[in-house]
């Protein structure tokens, strides 16, 4: 039933092309307007430089929070079950229908929203909305930042506020492009890679989709079932420890289901 879902791919490709075109236009307009903003940091005291660095780092984390909130909002729209929301090193978890807040020792994961479909009846469309949610909310905020830089920021006298909003726009646009490009680092796929897996049917992508669903189950603490052994074939096993653990779990559940000792 999972593979019988369909998506209007032609319409989707048109929308993706429009999205890319708008982003190129935003970059051009943004840099044209940032050049017009008077920002002078040459005579700034050294301790103010530290404040600027903190502001720029905070821009990165604000963008991550907005991105993961986008996934959370999209997941709620398609009625996914919420499991956890992580922003380094803080995590909000749904444990036995009780929301808890924890501070973890996880220093490698900047941000992650884990939600999972309650049914597979419209899996393709629901997963597509879920993975586009983060990019979508980032895009909305980029439009807001651009509006502020054009109409509001030039009239502000505070150099920190000017740099903060310029940094938000540049960092958000950079992260948006990076996340939209299909790629895989240490076993973790970008949203662009997950979207490509969903909209482009092929034997390898069907395997990738199955791997995606099983990984979501593992992240959510759900016991994966009926794992196809194709997932374990022709895979480049990376040096990342977590990726090795996933592969081991795939093997374990596959042979557990097949009752092969």
C-alpha angles and dihedrals in degrees: 000000000000093000096048096075116107135203129197094248096179092056090044093053090050090052091047091051091050090047092052091047092051091050092052089051091048091053091051094047092043097054091042091056096039088058089058094053113095107232116165117180099152095095094037117126116252095249089057089058088059089052089052091052090050089050092051092048089049088053088060093051093045088054091050091050091050091048094052091044087056090057090046093051092046091047091053091049091057091040097246116167113253117232108161147342116207128192112169113301100350124084134187110202137189105221115176091336090308119115113224133181120219140174110220136193090235105127098164102064113072097185141346137167113201118199130149135202117255091210135020097219094109099015099144095051094040094049090047091054090045095052093042091051095081095047090043095055091044088053092051091052091047088058089050092049090048091051091050093048092051100043111016114023097061089061094053117097097199109098092201093059091048093052091043094057093040089050092048091053096046096043093044092050092047092049091046092055092043092051094044093054110089108245142132127221122184091341093308116117126210119238088252090058092049092048090050090051090054100044100039111063118206138130092263093045092048086056090047090050091052089048089049092052093046092048089051088052092050092048089049094048092246118145105245116226138193096016113189112230089223087081090068096050126090093004122147102229105216126209091246110118095218092054090053089051091053092051091049090051091048089055093045096052093041093057092039090057092045090048088230108152 
